[in-house]
Amino acid sequence: MKRLLAVPRYVLLLIYIAVVVFPIAWMALNSFKTTREIQREPWDMPKELAERASLLADAAAEIEQGLGAMPEEFPESSDEVLEVSAVLARLSAQPDSAETPLDQVSPLTRVRLLAPEMRETARAISRSQNMSVDLREFAESGPETLMIFEIPRYTSLRSDLKAIQETVESKARAGVFGNYTEAWTTTQIGSAFLNSLIVSFATIVVLVPISAMASYVLAKFRFRGSNALFMLFLGGMMFPQFLVIVPLFLQMSGLGLDDSLFGLTLVYIAFSLPFTVFVLTGFFHQLPDELAEAAMLDGCGHHAVFWKVMWPLAKPGLVVVTIFDVIGLWNEYNLALVLMRTREGFTLPRALDSLQMTAQYLGDTGALMAAMVIVILPVLVVYWLLKDKIHEAMLAGAIKG
């Protein structure tokens, strides 16, 4: 019988692993892969990104060597033109087949395969190939009129190749954490991480004390309208956000608080109050009234009773609501989408959404995976550090002695 009852538990555990744990593990694994490797070998262990640093460093050195063989000004003699044509052909040659090893393809092609987010590389390959052919024809026929068109093209291409070489060197220095460096800097996940941190911290600092004071009054004092006020808070939990999106945006715009972290913090405080008050009211209900009465007999007023007696005793509940509020704020997307328009004010979910669209356009799947890990990791760390506190809070009041 016990074995029979254990079957549903194992089934649910397997479902949880398949639906939650496995996708997160797969995402973390692919955050250390190149986009090419994710598309070709999505289930294998990462290999290319570990080699990408050396391969990109070699490609950057070859591009720099090619630039050194190209004069800064447009070549004058036919021999110099042919030399430059050969250099451009070597830099941009396409592989014979898709199975050609990465260390055997031309430098620009290697960069395009290892860093597809550098879309300018594909354009540089095409321009280099075309110019290589044009220069070879120019050296053979020597029409003077062609030089008028080739000089600006040559100068522009040489400048672009120099910029690509410098960017590739930077990517090579990032090594195995290249996707994380790309996500943190180039895609501005770093600034969004800071914005989410500021907004979440500011919201919690204001939200928890205000909610605790309101919950204490609702739990310990009976006055006309107290039940209606509590039901008003409870109704706030049941009211869908999307119903107030339009009037909320118009109101915040009228106050000049749209597209600002301060305005977003105020909105987060307002929308987080119902849940926080609802949970804390239950915790304050469990605290014995005799403690408050004893404190008042010792000369404490209501203010002192709350901060010196009730607040410390309610710490388990405060920990619970703080953690759940932080997780909710950290993952909040709808309000940030409506109120924050400029990239400088994006929070993490908003920036991640923008990165997802950009990554699909650029083909930078590895950086998108790394950005998702960056978003998830702080929540997992906080929960792991405070898991004992959470368990204690959940059990608080369950056993009375």
C-alpha positions as CSV (number, residue, x, y, z in Angstrom):
1,M,0.0,0.0,0.0
2,K,2.8,2.4,0.9
3,R,4.5,1.7,-2.4
4,L,1.3,2.3,-4.2
5,L,0.9,5.7,-2.5
6,A,4.5,6.6,-3.4
7,V,3.8,6.3,-7.1
8,P,1.9,9.6,-7.5
9,R,4.7,11.4,-5.6
10,Y,7.4,10.1,-8.0
11,V,5.2,10.9,-11.0
12,L,4.8,14.5,-9.8
13,L,8.5,14.7,-9.1
14,L,9.3,13.6,-12.7
15,I,6.8,16.1,-14.1
16,Y,8.4,18.9,-12.1
17,I,11.9,17.8,-13.3
18,A,10.7,17.7,-16.9
19,V,8.8,21.0,-16.9
20,V,11.0,23.1,-14.6
21,V,14.4,21.7,-13.7
22,F,15.3,20.3,-17.1
23,P,14.6,23.5,-19.2
24,I,16.6,25.6,-16.7
25,A,19.5,23.1,-16.8
26,W,19.4,23.1,-20.6
27,M,19.4,26.9,-20.7
28,A,22.4,27.1,-18.3
29,L,24.3,24.5,-20.4
30,N,23.6,26.4,-23.7
31,S,24.6,29.7,-22.2
32,F,28.2,28.4,-22.7
33,K,27.8,27.6,-26.3
34,T,28.1,29.5,-29.5
35,T,24.9,30.1,-31.5
36,R,26.2,27.8,-34.3
37,E,26.8,25.0,-31.7
38,I,23.3,25.5,-30.2
39,Q,21.7,25.1,-33.6
40,R,23.8,22.1,-34.6
41,E,24.3,20.3,-31.3
42,P,21.6,21.5,-28.8
43,W,21.9,18.5,-26.5
44,D,25.7,18.1,-26.4
45,M,28.2,19.5,-23.9
46,P,29.7,22.9,-24.9
47,K,32.9,22.7,-26.9
48,E,33.2,25.5,-29.4
49,L,32.9,28.4,-26.8
50,A,35.9,27.0,-24.9
51,E,37.9,27.1,-28.2
52,R,36.3,30.3,-29.4
53,A,38.8,32.5,-27.5
54,S,41.8,31.1,-29.3
55,L,40.0,30.9,-32.7
56,L,38.8,34.5,-32.5
57,A,42.3,35.6,-31.3
58,D,43.8,33.9,-34.3
59,A,41.2,35.5,-36.6
60,A,41.9,38.9,-35.2
61,A,45.6,38.4,-35.7
62,E,45.1,37.4,-39.3
63,I,42.8,40.4,-40.0
64,E,45.4,42.7,-38.4
65,Q,48.1,41.0,-40.5
66,G,46.0,41.5,-43.6
67,L,45.5,45.2,-42.8
68,G,49.2,45.5,-42.4
69,A,49.6,44.3,-46.0
70,M,47.1,46.8,-47.2
71,P,48.4,50.4,-47.7
72,E,46.4,53.1,-45.9
73,E,45.8,54.9,-49.2
74,F,44.5,53.4,-52.3
75,P,47.4,51.4,-54.0
76,E,48.8,53.1,-57.1
77,S,50.7,50.4,-59.0
78,S,49.2,47.3,-60.6
79,D,51.3,45.0,-58.4
80,E,50.1,46.7,-55.2
81,V,46.5,46.4,-56.4
82,L,46.9,42.7,-57.1
83,E,48.5,42.2,-53.6
84,V,45.5,43.9,-52.0
85,S,43.1,41.9,-54.0
86,A,44.8,38.7,-52.8
87,V,44.7,39.8,-49.2
88,L,40.9,40.6,-49.4
89,A,40.3,37.2,-51.1
90,R,42.2,35.4,-48.2
91,L,40.3,37.3,-45.5
92,S,36.8,36.6,-47.0
93,A,37.1,33.2,-48.7
94,Q,34.1,31.0,-48.0
95,P,34.6,27.3,-46.8
96,D,34.3,24.5,-49.4
97,S,31.6,22.7,-47.3
98,A,29.7,23.1,-44.1
99,E,31.9,20.5,-42.5
100,T,35.1,22.5,-42.9
101,P,36.9,22.8,-39.5
102,L,36.7,26.3,-38.0
103,D,40.5,26.6,-37.8
104,Q,40.8,26.2,-41.6
105,V,38.3,28.8,-42.8
106,S,39.1,32.4,-43.6
107,P,39.3,34.9,-40.7
108,L,36.1,36.8,-41.5
109,T,34.2,33.6,-42.1
110,R,35.4,32.3,-38.8
111,V,34.2,35.4,-37.0
112,R,30.8,35.2,-38.8
113,L,30.3,31.6,-37.6
114,L,31.6,32.1,-34.1
115,A,30.0,35.5,-33.5
116,P,26.9,35.7,-35.7
117,E,25.7,38.8,-33.7
118,M,28.4,40.7,-35.5
119,R,26.3,41.2,-38.6
120,E,28.7,43.7,-40.0
121,T,31.1,40.8,-40.6
122,A,28.8,39.2,-43.2
123,R,28.6,42.6,-45.0
124,A,32.4,42.9,-44.8
125,I,32.8,39.5,-46.4
126,S,30.6,40.4,-49.3
127,R,32.3,43.8,-49.8
128,S,35.8,42.2,-49.6
129,Q,34.9,39.6,-52.2
130,N,33.5,42.1,-54.6
131,M,36.4,44.5,-54.2
132,S,38.9,41.7,-54.6
133,V,37.3,40.9,-58.0
134,D,37.1,44.6,-59.0
135,L,40.7,45.3,-58.0
136,R,41.9,42.4,-60.0
137,E,40.0,43.7,-63.1
138,F,41.3,47.2,-62.3
139,A,44.9,45.9,-62.3
140,E,44.4,44.1,-65.6
141,S,42.6,46.8,-67.5
142,G,43.7,49.9,-65.6
143,P,40.8,52.2,-66.5
144,E,41.5,55.5,-64.7
145,T,37.9,56.3,-64.2
146,L,37.4,53.2,-61.9
147,M,39.8,54.7,-59.4
148,I,37.3,57.5,-58.6
149,F,34.8,54.9,-57.3
150,E,37.3,52.5,-55.7
151,I,39.1,55.0,-53.5
152,P,36.2,55.8,-51.1
153,R,35.2,52.1,-51.2
154,Y,38.7,51.0,-50.3
155,T,38.9,53.6,-47.4
156,S,35.6,52.6,-46.0
157,L,36.3,48.8,-46.2
158,R,39.7,49.2,-44.5
159,S,38.1,51.2,-41.7
160,D,35.4,48.6,-41.2
161,L,37.9,45.7,-41.1
162,K,39.9,47.6,-38.5
163,A,36.7,48.0,-36.3
164,I,35.9,44.3,-36.7
165,Q,39.4,43.3,-35.7
166,E,39.2,45.4,-32.5
167,T,35.8,44.0,-31.6
168,V,37.0,40.4,-32.3
169,E,40.0,41.0,-30.0
170,S,37.6,42.1,-27.2
171,K,35.4,39.0,-27.7
172,A,38.5,36.8,-27.6
173,R,39.6,38.2,-24.3
174,A,36.1,37.3,-22.8
175,G,36.9,33.6,-23.2
176,V,34.5,30.9,-22.1
177,F,32.2,33.6,-20.5
178,G,31.9,35.4,-23.8
179,N,28.1,35.1,-23.8
180,Y,27.8,36.5,-20.3
181,T,30.1,39.4,-21.2
182,E,28.0,40.0,-24.3
183,A,24.7,39.9,-22.4
184,W,26.0,42.1,-19.6
185,T,27.6,44.9,-21.6
186,T,26.6,45.0,-25.3
187,T,22.9,44.1,-24.6
188,Q,22.8,46.4,-21.5
189,I,21.6,43.7,-19.2
190,G,24.0,45.1,-16.7
191,S,22.2,48.5,-16.5
192,A,18.8,46.7,-16.4
193,F,20.1,44.5,-13.5
194,L,21.0,47.6,-11.6
195,N,17.6,49.2,-12.3
196,S,15.7,46.1,-11.1
197,L,17.9,46.1,-8.0
198,I,17.2,49.8,-7.2
199,V,13.5,49.5,-7.9
200,S,13.1,46.3,-5.9
201,F,15.1,47.5,-2.9
202,A,13.3,50.9,-2.8
203,T,9.9,49.2,-3.1
204,I,10.6,46.8,-0.2
205,V,12.1,49.5,2.1
206,V,8.8,51.5,1.8
207,L,6.3,48.6,1.3
208,V,7.1,46.3,4.2
209,P,6.9,48.9,7.1
210,I,3.8,50.5,5.7
211,S,2.1,47.1,5.2
212,A,3.2,45.9,8.6
213,M,1.7,48.9,10.3
214,A,-1.6,48.6,8.3
215,S,-1.8,44.9,9.0
216,Y,-1.2,45.3,12.7
217,V,-4.0,47.8,13.0
218,L,-6.4,45.6,11.0
219,A,-5.5,42.5,13.0
220,K,-5.5,43.9,16.5
221,F,-8.0,46.8,16.5
222,R,-11.7,46.7,15.8
223,F,-13.2,49.9,14.4
224,R,-16.1,50.9,12.1
225,G,-15.1,49.9,8.6
226,S,-12.1,47.7,9.5
227,N,-13.6,44.7,7.8
228,A,-14.5,46.8,4.7
229,L,-11.0,48.1,4.6
230,F,-9.5,44.6,4.8
231,M,-11.9,43.5,2.0
232,L,-10.7,46.4,-0.1
233,F,-7.1,45.2,0.2
234,L,-8.3,41.7,-0.6
235,G,-10.1,43.0,-3.7
236,G,-6.9,44.5,-4.9
237,M,-5.4,41.0,-5.2
238,M,-8.3,40.0,-7.4
239,F,-8.2,43.0,-9.7
240,P,-6.4,42.2,-13.0
241,Q,-3.6,44.6,-13.8
242,F,-4.4,44.9,-17.5
243,L,-7.8,46.5,-16.7
244,V,-6.0,49.6,-15.2
245,I,-3.1,49.8,-17.7
246,V,-4.6,52.6,-19.8
247,P,-5.8,54.9,-17.0
248,L,-2.6,54.2,-15.0
249,F,-0.5,55.2,-18.0
250,L,-2.5,58.4,-18.5
251,Q,-2.3,59.3,-14.8
252,M,1.4,58.7,-14.6
253,S,2.0,60.7,-17.8
254,G,-0.1,63.5,-16.5
255,L,2.0,63.6,-13.3
256,G,5.2,63.4,-15.3
257,L,6.2,60.1,-13.6
258,D,6.1,57.9,-16.6
259,D,9.4,56.5,-17.9
260,S,11.1,57.0,-14.5
261,L,12.3,54.6,-11.8
262,F,10.7,56.7,-9.1
263,G,7.2,56.5,-10.8
264,L,7.7,52.8,-11.3
265,T,8.6,52.3,-7.7
266,L,5.4,54.1,-6.6
267,V,3.3,51.9,-8.8
268,Y,5.0,48.7,-7.5
269,I,4.3,49.8,-3.9
270,A,0.6,50.3,-4.7
271,F,0.2,47.0,-6.5
272,S,2.2,45.0,-3.9
273,L,0.2,46.4,-0.9
274,P,-2.8,44.0,-1.1
275,F,-0.8,40.8,-1.0
276,T,1.6,42.0,1.7
277,V,-1.2,43.3,3.9
278,F,-3.2,40.1,3.5
279,V,-0.3,37.9,4.5
280,L,0.9,40.0,7.4
281,T,-2.6,40.4,8.8
282,G,-2.7,36.7,9.3
283,F,0.7,36.7,11.1
284,F,-0.3,39.5,13.4
285,H,-3.6,37.7,14.2
286,Q,-1.5,34.8,15.6
287,L,0.5,37.0,18.0
288,P,-1.0,37.0,21.5
289,D,-2.7,40.2,22.7
290,E,-1.3,39.6,26.2
291,L,2.2,40.7,25.0
292,A,0.9,44.1,23.9
293,E,-1.1,44.5,27.1
294,A,1.9,43.7,29.2
295,A,4.0,46.2,27.3
296,M,1.4,48.9,27.7
297,L,1.3,48.2,31.5
298,D,5.1,48.8,31.5
299,G,4.5,52.3,30.0
300,C,4.8,51.6,26.2
301,G,2.5,53.4,23.9
302,H,1.0,52.0,20.7
303,H,4.0,53.1,18.7
304,A,6.5,51.4,21.1
305,V,4.4,48.3,21.3
306,F,4.4,47.9,17.6
307,W,8.2,48.5,17.0
308,K,9.6,46.9,20.1
309,V,7.2,44.0,20.6
310,M,5.1,43.2,17.6
311,W,7.6,43.9,14.8
312,P,10.3,41.6,16.2
313,L,7.8,38.8,16.8
314,A,6.4,39.2,13.2
315,K,9.9,38.6,11.6
316,P,8.9,35.2,10.2
317,G,6.0,36.8,8.3
318,L,8.1,39.8,7.3
319,V,10.7,37.4,5.8
320,V,8.1,35.5,3.8
321,V,6.4,38.6,2.3
322,T,9.7,40.2,1.6
323,I,11.0,37.2,-0.4
324,F,7.7,36.7,-2.3
325,D,7.5,40.5,-3.0
326,V,11.1,40.6,-4.2
327,I,10.5,37.6,-6.5
328,G,7.4,39.2,-7.9
329,L,9.1,42.6,-8.4
330,W,12.1,41.0,-10.0
331,N,10.0,39.2,-12.5
332,E,7.4,41.9,-13.1
333,Y,6.9,42.7,-16.8
334,N,3.5,44.2,-17.6
335,L,3.8,47.5,-15.7
336,A,7.4,48.0,-16.7
337,L,6.4,47.4,-20.4
338,V,3.8,50.2,-20.2
339,L,5.6,52.7,-18.1
340,M,9.3,52.4,-19.2
341,R,9.9,53.4,-22.8
342,T,13.6,54.3,-23.0
343,R,16.3,51.6,-22.8
344,E,18.1,53.4,-20.0
345,G,15.2,52.8,-17.6
346,F,14.5,49.1,-18.6
347,T,14.2,46.6,-15.8
348,L,15.4,43.1,-16.3
349,P,12.2,41.5,-17.7
350,R,11.8,44.5,-20.0
351,A,15.4,44.3,-21.1
352,L,15.2,40.6,-21.6
353,D,12.2,40.9,-23.8
354,S,14.1,43.5,-25.9
355,L,17.1,41.2,-26.0
356,Q,15.0,38.3,-27.2
357,M,13.7,40.2,-30.2
358,T,17.2,41.5,-30.9
359,A,18.8,38.1,-30.5
360,Q,16.3,36.6,-32.9
361,Y,17.3,39.3,-35.4
362,L,21.0,39.0,-34.8
363,G,21.1,35.2,-34.3
364,D,22.8,35.6,-30.9
365,T,21.1,32.8,-29.1
366,G,24.0,32.2,-26.7
367,A,23.8,35.7,-25.3
368,L,20.1,35.3,-24.8
369,M,20.6,32.1,-22.8
370,A,23.2,33.8,-20.7
371,A,20.9,36.8,-20.0
372,M,18.2,34.4,-18.8
373,V,20.6,32.8,-16.4
374,I,21.6,36.2,-15.1
375,V,17.9,37.0,-14.4
376,I,17.2,33.7,-12.7
377,L,20.5,33.3,-10.6
378,P,19.9,36.1,-8.0
379,V,16.5,34.7,-7.1
380,L,17.9,31.2,-6.7
381,V,20.8,32.5,-4.6
382,V,18.4,34.5,-2.3
383,Y,16.1,31.6,-1.8
384,W,19.0,29.2,-1.1
385,L,20.5,31.6,1.5
386,L,17.1,32.1,3.2
387,K,15.5,28.7,2.8
388,D,15.8,27.9,6.5
389,K,14.1,31.2,7.3
390,I,11.3,30.5,4.8
391,H,10.7,27.1,6.3
392,E,10.6,28.5,9.8
393,A,8.1,31.2,8.7
394,M,5.9,28.7,7.0
395,L,5.8,26.6,10.2
396,A,5.3,29.5,12.5
397,G,2.1,29.1,14.5
398,A,1.4,25.7,13.1
399,I,2.3,24.1,16.4
400,K,1.1,25.6,19.6
401,G,2.4,24.5,23.0
